[in-house]
Amino acid sequence: MLSALLILLAILLALFAAGVRILNEYERGVMFRLGRFVGVRQAGLRWIIPGVDRMVKISLREIVEDIPPQDVITRDNVSVKVNAVLYFRVLRPEKAVMEVENYRFGMSQLSQTTLRSVCGQAEMDELLAERETLNRRLQEIIDGQTEPWGVKVRAVEVKQIDLPEEMRRAMAKQAEAEREKRAKLIHADGELQAAQRLADASRILSTEPAALQLRYLQTLTEIATERNSTILFPLPMDLIRPFLAEPPRGGAAVPAEK
């Protein structure tokens, strides 16, 4: 009799130990009894009936999923490789278990097909320059399709876009040409401003003879500071203009005044 009680007690302890489940704070347990959904268990120590109940643990933490590189042909017929990162979490554990067989595998496949579709509808310049718009569009499409699974997509970030080698060379040439164009425009603008300043200075010097003489003296001062052995004295043109005048035609000498 005692041995039978001990055996029964051992069986009960084994059944109790087999039914013990521990759920962490970030986990929820989806309970099924004889195949029927009976509820979602919260974190803590839980016990199920072995052989009758089944508990599926679902993590509520945010999951970071890497989307493998996808071969994409853009709208302007450029072949590129695009990969991205997917951020999502489960909000309704019961839907993540009952509405899809494997929600993580489903998320991976859905994100890959959506990435190819969205990038294929855009041009290459849009992929490179408008990543924020592309990320937002990917997030909206994927989140809308995974809502029946109880999954919330927080963000989708395009990580890298690999261009063909010939396209890289073409873009490098284009960027170099753009930099040269910008440099020439800046140089031409500087030349224009310098010419305008010189024109303003020449008008001022032509109206003020004293200013021209002061400029002569300033030039002599600058030459003297360089320790040159040759000193140039600027001579006003008014002094030598009579010597530069052409003599009268016919070779007749100009009579001297008495």
ChimeraX attribute file (.defattr): number of C-alpha atoms within 10 A of each C-alpha:
attribute: neighborCount
match mode: 1-to-1
recipient: residues
	/A:1	6
	/A:2	7
	/A:3	8
	/A:4	9
	/A:5	10
	/A:6	11
	/A:7	12
	/A:8	12
	/A:9	12
	/A:10	12
	/A:11	12
	/A:12	12
	/A:13	12
	/A:14	12
	/A:15	15
	/A:16	14
	/A:17	13
	/A:18	14
	/A:19	18
	/A:20	13
	/A:21	16
	/A:22	15
	/A:23	17
	/A:24	14
	/A:25	12
	/A:26	12
	/A:27	19
	/A:28	23
	/A:29	23
	/A:30	22
	/A:31	20
	/A:32	17
	/A:33	15
	/A:34	11
	/A:35	10
	/A:36	10
	/A:37	15
	/A:38	13
	/A:39	13
	/A:40	17
	/A:41	17
	/A:42	16
	/A:43	15
	/A:44	12
	/A:45	11
	/A:46	14
	/A:47	14
	/A:48	19
	/A:49	13
	/A:50	14
	/A:51	11
	/A:52	11
	/A:53	17
	/A:54	19
	/A:55	20
	/A:56	15
	/A:57	19
	/A:58	18
	/A:59	17
	/A:60	17
	/A:61	13
	/A:62	14
	/A:63	15
	/A:64	13
	/A:65	16
	/A:66	17
	/A:67	22
	/A:68	14
	/A:69	18
	/A:70	17
	/A:71	16
	/A:72	19
	/A:73	19
	/A:74	21
	/A:75	13
	/A:76	12
	/A:77	11
	/A:78	14
	/A:79	17
	/A:80	19
	/A:81	17
	/A:82	22
	/A:83	19
	/A:84	20
	/A:85	17
	/A:86	21
	/A:87	16
	/A:88	22
	/A:89	17
	/A:90	21
	/A:91	16
	/A:92	18
	/A:93	22
	/A:94	21
	/A:95	17
	/A:96	22
	/A:97	17
	/A:98	14
	/A:99	12
	/A:100	15
	/A:101	11
	/A:102	11
	/A:103	19
	/A:104	15
	/A:105	11
	/A:106	13
	/A:107	21
	/A:108	15
	/A:109	13
	/A:110	16
	/A:111	25
	/A:112	18
	/A:113	12
	/A:114	16
	/A:115	27
	/A:116	19
	/A:117	15
	/A:118	17
	/A:119	23
	/A:120	21
	/A:121	14
	/A:122	16
	/A:123	15
	/A:124	21
	/A:125	10
	/A:126	14
	/A:127	19
	/A:128	11
	/A:129	10
	/A:130	12
	/A:131	14
	/A:132	13
	/A:133	12
	/A:134	20
	/A:135	18
	/A:136	14
	/A:137	17
	/A:138	24
	/A:139	22
	/A:140	14
	/A:141	16
	/A:142	23
	/A:143	22
	/A:144	13
	/A:145	14
	/A:146	19
	/A:147	16
	/A:148	14
	/A:149	23
	/A:150	20
	/A:151	24
	/A:152	21
	/A:153	23
	/A:154	16
	/A:155	18
	/A:156	27
	/A:157	19
	/A:158	18
	/A:159	13
	/A:160	13
	/A:161	15
	/A:162	13
	/A:163	15
	/A:164	11
	/A:165	9
	/A:166	9
	/A:167	13
	/A:168	12
	/A:169	12
	/A:170	11
	/A:171	12
	/A:172	12
	/A:173	12
	/A:174	12
	/A:175	12
	/A:176	12
	/A:177	12
	/A:178	12
	/A:179	12
	/A:180	12
	/A:181	12
	/A:182	12
	/A:183	12
	/A:184	12
	/A:185	12
	/A:186	12
	/A:187	12
	/A:188	12
	/A:189	12
	/A:190	12
	/A:191	12
	/A:192	12
	/A:193	12
	/A:194	12
	/A:195	12
	/A:196	12
	/A:197	11
	/A:198	12
	/A:199	12
	/A:200	11
	/A:201	11
	/A:202	13
	/A:203	10
	/A:204	13
	/A:205	16
	/A:206	11
	/A:207	10
	/A:208	11
	/A:209	11
	/A:210	11
	/A:211	13
	/A:212	16
	/A:213	14
	/A:214	12
	/A:215	13
	/A:216	15
	/A:217	14
	/A:218	12
	/A:219	14
	/A:220	15
	/A:221	11
	/A:222	10
	/A:223	15
	/A:224	14
	/A:225	8
	/A:226	8
	/A:227	9
	/A:228	8
	/A:229	7
	/A:230	8
	/A:231	10
	/A:232	9
	/A:233	10
	/A:234	11
	/A:235	9
	/A:236	11
	/A:237	9
	/A:238	7
	/A:239	8
	/A:240	10
	/A:241	9
	/A:242	9
	/A:243	8
	/A:244	8
	/A:245	8
	/A:246	7
	/A:247	11
	/A:248	9
	/A:249	7
	/A:250	6
	/A:251	7
	/A:252	8
	/A:253	9
	/A:254	8
	/A:255	6
	/A:256	5
	/A:257	4
	/A:258	3
